[in-house]
Amino acid sequence: MGSKVQRLDAKVTPERVEEGLLERDRLILQIIISVLDEKQILEKHILKERVANLIELADHDDELKETIHALLNRI
C-alpha cells in the first residue's frame, strides 16, 4: 500500500544519511505528537503517508528529500 506522495524508488545519498535520519525522526515525532493531542489511532501505513507528505512540503533540496524518502521506506 502506498500513496502518490510516497517515493518507493528513492535512494539514499550516503553523505546525507545523518541529516536525513534527523529530519525523518523530527517529522515522525511531529506527527505522533499531533496524533496524541487529538487522541487518534495511528497505523504504520498512515504514518508513512503523512511523513511523506511533510517531506514534500519541507523546504529541502531534492537530494535530501529523496534520502529522507528512502530512509522512511526502511521503516
N, C-alpha and C positions, 0 to 999 in steps of 0.2 A: 504494500500500500504506500503510495507516495503522492504528494501534491504536485502541482505545477511549479511550485517555487523550489521544492527540494531538488538539488542537483546531485543525483546519484552517481554521476560520472566524474565528479570533481576530484581533483588530485591535490595532494599535499605538496606544498613548496617547502623543502626541508629547512630553509633559512627562516621561515615564518611560523614554524610549528609552535614555539613557545608563545609567541604573540597570539597565534590562532587559538591555542588552548585557553589562554587567559580570557580572551574575548568570548569564546564559546561558553565557558563556565560562567562568566558575568551575565550573559544573556539567559542562560538556563536559570540562574538564581533569580533574575528579574522576573521571569515567568512564574517560577514556583512561589515567590513572594506574592505576586498578584493573585494567583490561584488560591493561596491560603487566606488572603484577605477576603476573597469572595466566597470562601468555603465551598469550592468546587472540587470535582474529581479530575485528575489529570492522568490520561493514559499516555504511554510512551509515544505512540504514533502522533498524537495530538501535540505533545511537547516538541517533537522533532519538526512538525509542520510550523508551529508558532515560532520556534527559534529560526527556522529557515526564512520565514517572513521578516523577522527582525534583522537577520544578516543582510537581506536585500535592501532593507530600509536604512541600514547603517551607512555612515559616511567613511567607508574604507575603500582602498583601491581594489581593483578586480582580482589581483593575485591573492590578497589577504582574504577576500570574500570566498574565493574558491577553496583556499586552505581551510577556512572555518567550516564550509560545507562538507569537505572531505572528513574533517575531524568529527563533525556531527554524525556522519554516516557510520562511524565506528561505534557509536553508542548502541 
